[in-house]
Amino acid sequence: MQSSAPRFRIPRDVWIGLAAFALGAWYWRAAGDIPISPLDGVVNATVFPHMLGIAMMLFSVLLVLRALLVEVMYLRAARRATAAAADRPPQDGQVFTPRQHLKAAGIVAIGIAYLVILPTLGYIPSVILLMLAVSVYIGARAGAYTAGVAVVIAVIFYLLFVQLLGIPLPAGFWPGLFG
């Protein structure tokens, strides 16, 4: 049986970087063959091609180092994931705890409550309450920030559906109060 442990491989960017480095070195060397005029000073016709060759070699080295760093980071993460998977007992499917089932049932209950209050309260207040309830239920701190985010999201959805897409949403009893 073949091992599924991740192995180091040389990324394509390493080969591209090495080829670009060789090309940059050749370009730098070829820049030395440019004839220099007796009228040239310190900055002559070879300076710019030499700088381009050096820049190409520098960026090629950076490309190779980046590719190798990404590969090493990938291998570390893959090996950690493989080790974590090896520590768990083999299972045919995911086994959930009763607490996880209750947590999911709580989300379903919040969704049902949203559907029950939607026709009465209307879209915007119902979505605000839904966002607050779900946020607090999954662990967000109840406060002005959470309420503000819920209000902003509800208004954005209302504007998107009603104003932009022209989809009517339940208004609730609010319009009857204000005429």
C-alpha positions in Angstrom: 0.0 0.0 0.0 1.3 3.4 -0.9 1.9 6.0 1.7 -0.4 9.1 1.5 2.1 11.3 3.4 2.7 14.5 1.6 6.1 14.8 0.0 8.3 17.7 -1.0 8.1 18.6 -4.7 9.9 21.3 -6.6 7.3 23.8 -7.7 7.1 25.1 -11.2 8.0 28.6 -10.1 11.4 27.3 -8.9 12.2 26.1 -12.5 10.9 29.3 -14.0 13.0 31.3 -11.5 16.1 29.4 -12.2 15.6 29.8 -16.0 14.9 33.6 -15.5 18.1 33.8 -13.3 20.1 32.2 -16.1 18.6 34.5 -18.6 19.3 37.5 -16.4 22.9 36.4 -15.9 23.3 36.0 -19.6 21.8 39.4 -20.2 24.1 41.0 -17.6 27.1 39.3 -19.3 26.0 40.3 -22.8 25.6 43.9 -21.6 29.4 44.0 -21.0 29.9 43.5 -24.8 28.2 46.8 -25.6 30.9 49.1 -27.1 31.7 52.0 -24.9 32.3 55.4 -26.5 35.3 57.5 -25.6 32.8 60.3 -24.9 31.0 58.3 -22.2 31.5 59.2 -18.6 30.8 57.1 -15.5 27.3 56.4 -16.7 27.7 54.7 -20.0 25.6 52.6 -22.4 26.2 49.4 -20.3 24.8 50.8 -17.0 21.1 50.3 -17.7 21.4 46.8 -19.3 23.6 45.8 -16.3 20.9 47.1 -13.9 18.2 45.2 -15.8 20.2 42.0 -15.6 20.8 42.4 -11.9 17.1 43.2 -11.3 16.1 40.1 -13.2 18.4 37.9 -11.2 17.2 39.5 -7.9 13.5 39.0 -8.8 14.3 35.4 -10.0 15.9 34.6 -6.6 12.8 36.1 -4.8 10.5 34.0 -7.0 12.4 30.8 -6.2 12.5 31.6 -2.4 8.8 32.4 -2.4 7.9 29.2 -4.2 10.0 27.2 -1.8 8.5 28.9 1.2 4.9 28.3 0.0 5.8 24.6 -0.6 7.3 24.3 2.9 4.2 25.9 4.4 1.9 23.6 2.4 3.9 20.6 3.6 3.7 21.6 7.2 0.0 22.1 7.0 -0.6 18.9 5.1 1.5 16.9 7.6 -0.3 18.4 10.6 -3.6 17.5 8.9 -2.4 14.0 8.2 -1.2 13.6 11.8 -4.5 14.9 13.1 -6.4 12.5 10.9 -4.3 9.6 12.1 -5.0 10.4 15.7 -8.8 10.1 15.1 -10.3 6.7 15.0 -11.4 5.6 11.6 -15.0 6.3 10.9 -17.3 5.6 8.0 -19.0 9.0 8.5 -18.9 11.9 10.8 -20.3 11.2 14.2 -21.9 14.1 15.9 -22.3 14.5 19.7 -25.8 15.1 21.2 -24.7 18.6 22.1 -23.9 19.4 18.4 -27.4 18.0 17.5 -29.0 20.3 20.0 -27.0 23.3 18.7 -28.2 22.6 15.2 -31.8 22.2 16.5 -31.5 25.6 18.1 -30.6 27.2 14.7 -33.6 25.4 13.2 -35.8 26.8 16.0 -34.6 30.3 15.4 -35.4 29.9 11.7 -38.9 28.7 12.4 -39.4 31.6 14.8 -38.3 33.9 12.1 -40.8 32.5 9.6 -43.6 32.7 12.2 -43.0 36.4 13.1 -42.1 37.5 9.5 -45.7 38.2 8.3 -46.7 40.1 11.5 -43.5 42.2 12.1 -42.5 42.6 8.5 -39.2 42.0 6.8 -36.8 44.6 8.3 -37.6 44.0 12.0 -37.8 40.2 11.5 -34.4 40.1 9.8 -32.9 42.3 12.5 -34.2 39.9 15.2 -33.0 36.9 13.1 -29.5 38.3 12.8 -29.3 39.2 16.5 -30.6 35.8 17.6 -28.2 33.8 15.3 -25.2 36.0 16.1 -25.7 35.7 19.9 -26.5 32.0 19.6 -23.3 31.2 17.8 -21.2 33.2 20.3 -21.2 36.9 19.4 -21.5 39.4 22.2 -24.9 41.0 22.4 -24.4 44.7 22.2 -24.7 47.9 20.1 -22.2 46.6 17.5 -24.1 43.4 16.9 -27.4 45.3 16.7 -25.9 47.9 14.3 -24.6 45.2 12.0 -28.0 43.5 12.1 -29.8 46.8 11.2 -27.3 47.5 8.4 -27.7 44.0 6.9 -31.5 44.2 7.1 -31.6 47.6 5.4 -29.2 46.4 2.7 -31.2 43.3 2.0 -34.4 45.3 1.9 -33.0 47.8 -0.6 -31.6 45.0 -2.7 -34.8 43.0 -2.9 -37.5 45.7 -2.9 -35.8 48.7 -4.5 -33.3 47.1 -6.9 -34.9 43.8 -7.8 -38.5 44.8 -7.3 -39.4 41.8 -5.1 -42.1 42.7 -2.6 -41.4 41.6 1.0 -43.8 41.4 3.9 -44.4 44.9 5.4 -46.0 43.7 8.6 -48.4 45.8 10.7 -46.2 49.0 10.6 -47.6 50.6 7.5 -51.1 50.4 9.0 -49.9 52.4 12.1 -48.5 55.3 10.1 -51.4 55.6 7.5 
